[in-house]
Amino acid sequence: MGVGIVVLGIGAGALLAGGEDTGRAGGGEPVAASAPAGQDASPSPSPSATTADPAEQQAVALDKLLADSGASRTAVIKAVADVKSCDNLGQAGQNLRAAAAQRNRLVTDLAKLKVDLLPGNAALTTALNKAWRASAAADNHYAAWAGQVAGNKKLCKKGQARPTSRTQAGNRESGTASREKQTAAQLWNAVARKYALTERQPVQL
């Protein structure tokens, strides 16, 4: 269920190190005054051949974004469990809406990244966008369900919340998110293997 989708706090800060070649070898040192007349000064070394590959830089930036994608997973799982058991409904709804907002931010942040040099980039970004939008929709539907249960005691029987149209809508969006995350994970892992980055399971996206 897409509800189980969310963010594992995978540390991406280390991936930011070494992105630029800051070495400036032999930059503009004066020729010695004692150099023999007519002898050319030694040529400056050529720029480092290890300048980061632009495609790799794009992969690293996307990897950092994906590391943030599962941050709300634990909170969402607990919130839905609370709604099902008619417990802590106000906080559950709040946590679900916050998770939806986080997923929408991922969509916004993805749109700011350049990934055109990555293999399968069009299919990957399409799958990620669909997955995150569906997850956000599911979270909002479940949050609305929490509000329904909180406002109507008849929806809670023997400690179990009755499903409503909002529950059903959330389940549909969850299914969509799960399918799209399967696709996105396969595409991303191919990129991750190429650039020695973190591979991810669908539930981590």
C-alpha positions in Angstrom: 0.0 0.0 0.0 1.4 3.5 -1.0 0.8 4.5 2.6 3.9 2.5 3.4 5.8 4.8 1.0 8.1 7.1 2.5 11.4 8.6 3.8 14.3 6.7 5.0 16.9 9.0 6.3 19.7 8.0 4.1 22.5 10.4 4.5 23.3 12.1 1.2 25.6 14.9 2.4 28.7 12.8 1.7 27.7 12.6 -1.9 28.1 16.3 -2.3 31.8 16.2 -1.6 34.2 16.3 -4.5 31.7 17.6 -7.0 34.0 20.3 -8.4 37.6 20.2 -9.4 39.1 23.1 -7.5 42.7 22.3 -8.3 44.5 25.1 -10.2 47.9 23.6 -10.9 50.7 26.0 -12.0 48.4 29.0 -12.3 50.5 32.0 -13.4 53.8 31.6 -11.6 56.4 34.1 -12.9 59.3 32.8 -15.1 62.6 32.8 -13.2 64.7 35.9 -14.0 67.7 33.6 -14.5 66.1 31.6 -17.3 68.4 31.4 -20.3 67.6 33.9 -23.0 65.4 32.6 -25.7 64.3 29.6 -23.6 60.6 29.3 -23.2 59.2 29.0 -19.7 57.9 25.5 -18.8 54.2 25.2 -19.9 51.6 25.2 -17.2 50.1 21.8 -16.6 46.8 21.2 -18.3 43.6 21.3 -16.3 42.9 18.1 -14.4 41.5 15.3 -16.4 39.3 14.3 -13.5 36.7 17.0 -13.9 33.4 15.6 -12.9 31.2 14.1 -15.6 28.1 16.3 -16.1 25.9 13.3 -16.2 27.4 12.0 -12.9 26.8 15.4 -11.3 23.1 15.1 -12.3 22.9 11.6 -10.9 24.4 12.8 -7.6 21.9 15.6 -7.3 19.0 13.3 -8.0 20.4 10.8 -5.5 20.3 13.5 -2.8 16.7 14.2 -3.6 15.7 10.5 -3.4 17.5 10.3 0.0 14.8 12.7 1.3 11.9 11.0 -0.4 11.2 8.4 2.3 11.4 10.7 5.3 7.7 10.6 6.2 7.2 6.8 5.7 7.3 5.9 9.4 4.9 8.8 10.3 2.5 7.8 7.6 2.4 4.2 8.6 1.7 5.1 12.3 -0.9 7.7 11.3 -2.9 5.3 9.2 -2.7 2.7 12.0 -4.0 5.3 14.4 -7.0 6.1 12.2 -7.8 2.4 11.8 -7.9 2.0 15.5 -9.8 5.3 16.1 -6.8 6.6 18.1 -5.1 10.0 18.2 -7.1 11.1 15.2 -6.3 14.8 15.3 -2.5 14.2 15.3 -2.9 11.4 12.7 -4.6 13.8 10.3 -2.0 16.4 10.9 0.8 14.0 10.2 -0.8 12.8 7.0 -1.3 16.3 5.7 2.4 17.1 6.5 3.4 13.9 4.6 1.4 15.0 1.6 3.0 18.4 1.6 6.5 16.8 1.8 5.7 14.6 -1.3 4.5 17.7 -3.2 7.7 19.4 -2.4 9.6 16.5 -3.9 7.7 17.0 -7.1 8.6 20.7 -7.1 12.2 20.0 -6.3 12.5 17.4 -9.0 11.3 19.9 -11.6 14.3 22.1 -10.7 16.8 19.4 -11.4 18.5 18.8 -14.7 18.5 15.1 -15.4 18.5 15.1 -19.2 21.9 13.3 -19.4 20.8 10.3 -17.4 19.8 7.1 -19.1 16.0 6.7 -19.1 15.6 10.1 -17.6 12.1 10.8 -19.2 10.6 7.5 -17.9 12.3 7.9 -14.5 11.0 11.5 -13.9 7.6 10.5 -15.1 7.4 7.5 -12.7 8.7 9.6 -9.8 6.2 12.4 -10.4 3.3 10.0 -10.7 4.4 8.1 -7.6 4.8 11.2 -5.4 1.6 12.8 -6.6 -0.3 9.6 -6.0 1.2 9.3 -2.5 0.3 12.9 -1.7 -3.2 12.3 -2.8 -3.5 9.1 -0.7 -2.1 10.9 2.4 -4.7 13.7 1.9 -7.5 11.1 1.5 -6.5 9.3 4.7 -6.2 12.6 6.5 -9.8 13.4 5.5 -10.8 9.9 6.7 -9.3 10.7 10.1 -11.5 13.8 10.2 -14.6 11.9 9.3 -14.0 9.3 12.0 -13.2 12.0 14.6 -16.5 13.8 13.7 -18.8 10.9 13.6 -18.7 8.3 16.5 -20.8 5.9 14.4 -17.7 5.5 12.1 -15.8 3.9 15.0 -17.1 0.5 16.1 -15.3 -1.6 18.7 -12.1 0.4 18.3 -12.0 -0.1 14.5 -12.7 2.7 12.0 -15.2 2.0 9.3 -14.0 2.6 5.8 -15.5 5.5 3.8 -15.2 6.8 0.3 -12.1 8.6 1.4 -10.5 5.4 2.5 -11.3 3.8 -0.8 -9.9 6.7 -2.7 -6.7 6.6 -0.6 -6.3 2.9 -1.3 -6.6 3.5 -5.0 -4.0 6.3 -5.0 -1.8 4.1 -2.8 -1.9 1.3 -5.4 -0.9 3.8 -8.2 2.0 5.0 -6.1 3.2 1.5 -5.4 3.2 0.6 -9.1 5.0 3.8 -10.2 7.6 3.3 -7.5 8.4 -0.1 -8.8 9.1 1.4 -12.2 11.1 4.3 -10.7 13.2 2.0 -8.5 14.2 -0.1 -11.5 15.2 2.9 -13.6 17.0 4.6 -10.8 19.0 1.5 -9.7 20.3 1.3 -13.3 21.6 4.8 -12.9 22.9 4.2 -9.4 24.9 1.2 -10.5 26.5 3.1 -13.3 27.7 5.9 -11.0 28.2 3.9 -7.8 25.4 5.6 -5.9 22.7 4.2 -3.5 20.3 1.7 -5.0 16.8 1.9 -3.5 13.8 -0.3 -3.0 10.3 1.0 -4.1 9.3 1.6 -0.5 12.3 4.0 -0.1 11.0 6.4 -2.8 
